[in-house]
């Protein structure tokens, strides 16, 4: 069930327009979908630290699923909360 949730999130993020950072977030999403979690993590961390909501959400999902990072619901929730606070 959680896997379906993560796939739905990824597909939703891919469908959203990404003005100003499209190539960056897109490269992270493509790396994630290809299973290159290290590259995805680097892209999402950089953008999330700059306040990018999509990247924060994806980073939260990576922590909650343990893909490319040690699984941490606490860290995942932190990033999801940060994204939610920005809308």
Kinemage of the C-alpha trace (Angstrom):
@kinemage 1
@onewidth
@group {chain A} dominant
@subgroup {mainchain}
@vectorlist {calphas} color= white
{ca unk a 1} P 0.000 0.000 0.000
{ca unk a 2} L 2.796 2.413 0.903
{ca unk a 3} L 4.555 1.596 -2.375
{ca unk a 4} L 1.417 2.536 -4.338
{ca unk a 5} L 1.276 5.795 -2.388
{ca unk a 6} L 4.896 6.618 -3.280
{ca unk a 7} L 4.345 5.791 -6.950
{ca unk a 8} L 1.258 8.023 -7.008
{ca unk a 9} L 3.249 10.865 -5.432
{ca unk a 10} L 6.028 10.522 -7.975
{ca unk a 11} L 3.605 10.494 -10.884
{ca unk a 12} L 1.799 13.530 -9.500
{ca unk a 13} L 5.088 15.393 -9.122
{ca unk a 14} L 6.071 14.544 -12.673
{ca unk a 15} L 2.779 15.978 -13.920
{ca unk a 16} L 3.224 19.317 -12.145
{ca unk a 17} L 4.810 22.224 -13.947
{ca unk a 18} L 8.154 23.183 -12.501
{ca unk a 19} L 8.917 26.795 -13.422
{ca unk a 20} L 12.466 27.941 -12.865
{ca unk a 21} L 13.913 24.591 -11.862
{ca unk a 22} L 12.340 22.126 -14.282
{ca unk a 23} L 15.583 20.542 -15.437
{ca unk a 24} L 16.879 20.111 -11.897
{ca unk a 25} L 13.770 18.572 -10.348
{ca unk a 26} L 13.154 16.549 -13.491
{ca unk a 27} L 16.649 15.081 -13.389
{ca unk a 28} L 16.080 14.087 -9.771
{ca unk a 29} L 12.742 12.481 -10.588
{ca unk a 30} L 14.217 10.622 -13.563
{ca unk a 31} L 17.102 9.367 -11.436
{ca unk a 32} L 14.647 8.210 -8.762
{ca unk a 33} L 12.487 6.332 -11.252
{ca unk a 34} L 15.613 4.731 -12.763
{ca unk a 35} L 16.666 3.506 -9.317
{ca unk a 36} L 19.629 5.905 -9.119
{ca unk a 37} L 18.757 6.972 -5.603
{ca unk a 38} L 22.138 8.559 -4.863
{ca unk a 39} L 21.758 11.059 -7.705
{ca unk a 40} L 18.112 11.673 -6.832
{ca unk a 41} L 19.065 12.250 -3.199
{ca unk a 42} L 21.725 14.812 -4.128
{ca unk a 43} L 19.329 16.709 -6.395
{ca unk a 44} L 16.438 16.646 -3.923
{ca unk a 45} L 18.611 17.635 -0.950
{ca unk a 46} L 20.017 20.625 -2.801
{ca unk a 47} L 16.628 21.834 -3.978
{ca unk a 48} L 14.882 21.048 -0.673
{ca unk a 49} L 17.434 23.135 1.207
{ca unk a 50} L 16.551 26.001 -1.148
{ca unk a 51} L 12.873 25.623 -0.216
{ca unk a 52} L 11.646 23.674 -3.244
{ca unk a 53} L 8.339 22.043 -2.224
{ca unk a 54} L 8.486 19.193 -4.764
{ca unk a 55} L 12.019 18.303 -3.702
{ca unk a 56} L 11.039 18.404 -0.025
{ca unk a 57} L 8.153 16.061 -0.699
{ca unk a 58} L 10.312 13.653 -2.710
{ca unk a 59} L 13.014 13.733 -0.043
{ca unk a 60} L 10.392 12.919 2.580
{ca unk a 61} L 9.231 9.968 0.511
{ca unk a 62} L 12.793 8.699 0.128
{ca unk a 63} L 13.319 8.753 3.891
{ca unk a 64} L 9.994 7.068 4.594
{ca unk a 65} L 10.693 4.302 2.071
{ca unk a 66} L 14.407 3.976 2.866
{ca unk a 67} L 15.429 4.374 -0.772
{ca unk a 68} L 18.946 5.788 -0.983
{ca unk a 69} L 18.968 6.659 2.725
{ca unk a 70} L 18.486 4.949 6.061
{ca unk a 71} L 14.763 4.615 6.593
{ca unk a 72} L 13.512 7.296 8.970
{ca unk a 73} L 9.852 8.103 9.393
{ca unk a 74} L 10.877 11.045 11.576
{ca unk a 75} L 13.088 12.578 8.882
{ca unk a 76} L 10.487 11.804 6.220
{ca unk a 77} L 7.763 13.487 8.244
{ca unk a 78} L 9.994 16.521 8.762
{ca unk a 79} L 10.373 17.036 5.010
{ca unk a 80} L 6.706 16.325 4.253
{ca unk a 81} L 5.681 18.803 6.968
{ca unk a 82} L 8.027 21.438 5.545
{ca unk a 83} L 6.495 20.973 2.081
{ca unk a 84} L 2.945 21.032 3.457
{ca unk a 85} L 3.564 24.278 5.311
{ca unk a 86} L 4.442 25.895 1.985
{ca unk a 87} L 1.366 24.510 0.289
